[in-house]
Amino acid sequence: MIYVDIIFLLTGAIICAFLSIFAVASIGEKKLRAAILSAVLLVIVYAVWFEGYFIYIPDPEILLYILIAITLLFALFFLPIGQTRSMEIGELSEKVDERDIIFAREEYLPGTEKYEKYYSEHPELKDKDDRIRNLPELLEPGGKYYNPELAVKIGAKFEIIENMLERVDGEANQLPVAVDRDKMTSEIKDLTRRLGADDVGIAELDPMFVYSHVGRGPDKWGAPINNNHNYVIAFTMEMDYDHVEQAPRLPITDETATQYLRGALISIHIAAFIRSLGYPARAHIAGSNYQIMLPPAACVAGLGEMGRLGYLITPKFGPRIRLGAVTTDLPLVPDKPVKFGVQDFCRICKKCAINCPSGAIPTGDKTDVRGVVKWQLDIERCFHYWRAAGSDCGLCMRVCPFSHPPTFTHNIVRAGIKRSSFARRVSLWGDDIFYGKNIIKSGTLIE
């Protein structure tokens, strides 16, 4: 039974190596609680596993039973056990009017024509929106986390983006270049990544993802949006982990502005390149010059799944990303949507809802919203907190277990979550132990 002893010792060494790597990575992530607990667990496992073996030299049959139990646990964690649900998307019932989104509504100031017209048609929203408008604007004095120096820095980035709004579109070359659909798809993806995107996907543009009317930006307010492009090129940009870890303070808004600026540069460049080939293309950038809803487009393009917190959750960076997009008629090959356990994990996790300071994230089940079954945020509550805090908050992004950096140990956990319902339960339990369930009550967030 010498082989049993060797396998037993090797298994213990692998477990201890995993805990060592986790402890070191936790120090790098500045997660003191996780680093201490993993180090303590490492000592306990080492003492029980190796000291127990060499001091007591247990019967080989006992070692075999232990190895069988460990093997079963690994199998339960990584094998496809239980159901892995996909997002439920039926036939979308209606388009979204950009005039109705909260970022447009906050700009309707009392005494203006927009204000009078909009609230004569939507009187049920007037009091809610007035209460939001009475709070300080983002980056203005009065917000809880206002920082004058950082506010100026962030404002400068948004000003640059505003100056780019007129460059999102243009005339295409009158002599279209014949392209190979597969090769062009590969070339567009490669170019998008080389310009700074972390991932890129392509989807057929569902007309229901296009806003019905202009609500923001330089185009005429209330004008119908006629974007009939065939495809959308969607891409993601990672948000810096250290900046996100400072949520809800202003550094996360600084990082948001940085990635929106990067996204504007990438999408404008891609759109201009496509137009030079003789095909219409339009960039969709913050500021605002969106004509489409980016999260559902990115979801269909295979970049991630929509989570409970209302953000797109990606396989590598979780919700810790920002999105960019270009719509075009350039012939391309669409990608397929992905599923990696988000719907099932979000159903049991609720960490974003527990930590949401405004209570805007639901703790209950999904609801049907215009044909999409999803967790629906109370967007007025969310934005009310943004204005009161003076930042774009991001606490939900910060606490999401999928937001951990893509280190070796976190990737091992993600591999299990993708396949196994057992792994999802164990991973949530472990995340609560090593990182805490409620960062405000645990004192991790110092107000």
HUTALIN-V529253 format. One record per helix or strand of 3 or more residues. SS is the DSSP state (H for helix, E for strand). FROM is the first residue (numbers start at 1). TO is the last residue. If there is no record, write none. Layout:
ss:SS from:FROM to:TO
ss:SS from:FROM to:TO
This chain:
ss:H from:2 to:28
ss:H from:32 to:56
ss:H from:60 to:78
ss:H from:98 to:100
ss:H from:102 to:105
ss:H from:113 to:121
ss:H from:123 to:133
ss:H from:148 to:162
ss:H from:165 to:167
ss:H from:181 to:194
ss:E from:199 to:204
ss:H from:207 to:209
ss:E from:231 to:238
ss:H from:241 to:244
ss:H from:251 to:276
ss:E from:281 to:284
ss:H from:294 to:300
ss:E from:312 to:314
ss:E from:321 to:328
ss:H from:342 to:349
ss:H from:351 to:355
ss:E from:367 to:369
ss:E from:372 to:374
ss:H from:379 to:389
ss:H from:395 to:399
ss:H from:401 to:403
ss:H from:408 to:419
ss:H from:421 to:435
